[in-house]
Amino acid sequence: MMQYFTIYDYAVFWATIVVSLAIGFFFYCHGNSNKTTSDFIVGSRKQKVLPLAISLMVSFESSIMVLGMPAEAYVNGLMYILSLVGFMFALIIAAFIYASFFHELGVTSIYEYYTLRFKSSLLRNIGTIMGILSYVWYMGIVLYGPGIALQAVTGFTLWHSILLVASSSVLYTAVGGIKAVIWTDVFQAIIMYTSLIAGFVKGVHESGGITEVMEIAKQDGRLNFDTRFDPWVRHTVWSLLFGNFFRSFNTVFNQSTFQRISAAKSTKGAIWVLLITGPLYAITTGFAIFQGIASYAYFKKQRCDPLASGQLTNPNQIMPLYMMRVFESWPGMPGLFVAGLFSASLSTLSSGLSSMSTLTWVDIIKPKLKSNVSDLKGIIACKVGIVFYGIVSMGIAFLISMIDGTLTQIGDSLSGSFAAPIAGLMIFATLCPWAEAKGALIGTIVSVIVTSWIALGSVFSTTRYRTRRLPPAPIDHCSNLNITSEMLDTMNSQLTTMANETSEQVIEGLDWLYSLSYTLIAPIGMFLVLIIGSAVSLPTYNPHKVNKRYLVPLVDKICCCFQTKSRMFLEDEKSSAQKTEIETFYSDLIEKETSLNGNVYTINSPSIDHRI
């Protein structure tokens, strides 16, 4: 594929890197940009909604989206697009239930909440460690994606490609802080959207139009939707809808999302950050998934499947080859695609580096220091953490290179084994008044053990049930390849076997566990925390010891549109009267402004319990 990468492509690619670095150095040189740790970590909590939403959106998107989702659609069909429905519902619910709650906490690390809720530093440390492990694994996967793409189209080795991506992200994140991360994300989102839309439009045109593309996909089973209730089938309608709905809460309860919610100017702004992020993510990801279908139609019309013919051995390299082919006569466009891939990974990696360094400083290092630490030392510690986690992510990227499968499955399986217990613990703590520290701890530990066991077994088991891939495109017109008639006969025989095979694979022993669809790891992990945590907590539950300030007021959220009588039916009359009185007092306070030393301050006291 190196023959398609011209000097114009290199120019576009390197320009993306230079601009990203320039944004980082701009905020480093800006006079009052990063004077305090609050500036460096949460942008002084004064950031605008749209840049925050775009930044959050691209932090969810990465090489997993640009490479893994088209590869998923190419190999297994369009059904994965249903996962976007689950994601959308999860973010809408989180926007109305959790955004204002998190914003009003006024803390820097999401895991500080466990100290407030349970008075337990142990739970806080466990949450922090699991959050770091989950995100570091995810960053390793994200880093591996552009590595294999750059290796394919530029001739860089995997080592050089990974080093280039990691060092660029580390540099502008360390020098510019969260503000640099947010605004480089906005720039990188523009590059990413441009490359995705251009690739989709040109690819569809080359394949004969959208109608022809969908007809080819339909003929070859790429539009089939499996409606069975079978947990051992890799993808079904139900596992994608509900499994991804629960899995999406992993993205809500991570430090990267929390930092952007906290960086918003107001509670209303925090809600809009999540409400805008959902549709933006769905549109971008939808383009990526449809690109997989368009690329399949293109290679079928060429009658040369790159995987079946041996041109490629990894499905995650389908998109680089596809973009090189359709834009062969358009200098600079292959470079734009690689720049878009690079941008997607940079944005996710920079968000992760910022989040992990924040967690390390706020939750691990700072609490162990006996005296107050200056802002300068705090900023230096965060920058050292960014460099450290950049190095760790590179090591994990090389481990990921040894695992077979599309990036979507690798990412959901491995990072989900830690992320699911984290989400379960947060839901248990915020929504269940009976939750106690002991129950939360035991439930989380059991959940981590079980989900890690399932995830590792599903990756490394050689005898587990595997859902068969759809038949590939033909290879009889592959040029410049030494394809013999014997190879074609073997290929046709394999296709016939795949089409006619009706016998079921036999699942035995622990393979019943390892063969579960990877989409179910998240709900399993979350419900284990809720069930085991409740079983341990309920026998010793004392409602008088619960500080309701740190519980999400779910009844208020659900019943906000009900009539007063309906709400009174759900609440104790005395508690309702107290709630009304305190809410009125609280509302009066936040509406008042007072002048102090010539500056105007808005009173917004979270110490008043207005959620009784």
Secondary structure, DSSP 8 states (H G I E B T S, - for coil): -GGG--HHHHHHHHHHHHHHHHHHHHHHHSTTSSSSHHHHHHGGG-B-HHHHHHHHHHHH-SHIIIIIHHHHHHHH-GGGGGHHHHHHHHHHHHHHHTHHHHHHH--SSTTHHHHHHH--HHHHHHHHHHHHHHHHHHHHHHHHHHHHHHHHHH---HHHHHHHHHHHHHHHHHHHHHHHHHHHHHHHHHHHHHHHHHHHHHHHHHTT-HHHHHHHHHHTTTT-------TTSS--HHIIIIIHHHHHHHHHTSHHHHHHHHHBSSHHHHHHHHHHHHHHHHHHHHHHHHHHHHHHHHHHHHT--TTTTTS-S-GGGHHHHHHHHHTTTSTTHHHHHHHHHHHHHHHHHHHHHHHHHHHIIIIIIGGG-SS---HHHHHHHHHHHHHHHHHHHHHHHHHHTTS-S-HHHHHHHHTHHHHHHHHHHHHHHHH-TT--HHHHHHHHHHHHHHHHHHHHHHHH-SSS-----------TT-TTS---HHHHHHHHHHHHHHHH--------TTHHHHTS-GGGHHHHHHHHHHHHHHHHHGGG--GGG--GGGS--HHHHHTTTS-HHHHHHHS-HHHHHHHHHHHHHHHHHHH-EEEETTEEEE---TTS----
